[in-house]
Amino acid sequence: MIRTKSIFDKIEEEDGIRISVMSRHTDNGGKKPDPRITPDKYDRWDKDLAPKDKLVYALFSGKLPQSAYNKHYKKKLRTEEIIPKVKALAKEGLEKTITLLCSEKDARYCHRKILAEECQKYEPSLEVKHI
């Protein structure tokens, strides 16, 4: 199973392996480390599966609409370099519970939802749950 939730949500036993899929662990300004995001909040940090910093900045600064952000992120996930990582994550999700983490509160507006759904394309029986 792959779950998705905010890195700021309560850590639960049901989370299984918690993987940060954030490009950086900084405050909203992107300059200073966010003191709320500490290594005890996640088990792994996979920056390769995160959107590029410039893409995140463009979305949060209002220079890029959500639909364009989603399109660019999906394009990244479908590159030759990243596909094997997505497939491996999907396979791991069949064997154990994985929780994908980022700072966005609502999964409907978050790349972690896109990543989970991309995993499901490679493993259709994979269960996905957005918290």
Buried (B, 14 or more C-beta within 10 A) or exposed (E): BBBBBBBBEEBEEEBBBBBBBBBBBBBEEBEEEBEEBEEEBBBEBBEEBBBEEEBBBBBEEEEBEEEEBBEBBBEBBEEEEBEEBBBEBBEBBBEEBBBBBBBBEEBEEBBBBBBBBBBBEBBEEBEBBBE
